[in-house]
């Protein structure tokens, strides 16, 4: 089955219908990576969040991490009480199937399927953060507290 590909317009509707305090910003250039997004916005990489889908024992877990923080699979393995080999980054097709969004523009919420969310405590250091807005030319601006509320995330130290 071919997954439905969601767009920034779909995310915008989700934000409006859910009463989320966030805004989408179309960009003039592609912003599929943390460095590209930070440069386009003129902000520090730590203000960019990355939404990464991991499979833990084949169960999807979305990790929202600060752009300047690596995600160590060992930390995730310890959190879930599994071996490091049971934690893997989802491939692009799996990301699209589960979230409805293509890699490079995955937002932290509004996905095709409900997923468990872990949120890096480093994100809380900023008044506002920017993440994927549905494609590689749109960014989402949101306050960390609102992000945690909307995603019902568990705060973790990555």
Secondary structure, 3 states (H helix, E strand, C coil): CCCCCCCHHHHHHHHHHHCCCEEEEECCCCCCCHHHHHHHHCCCHHHEEEEEEEEECCEEEEEEEECCCCCCHHHHHHHHCCCHHHEEECCHHHHHHHHCCCCCCCCCCCCCCCCEEEEEHHHHHCCCEEEECCCCCEEEEECHHHHHHHHCCEEECC
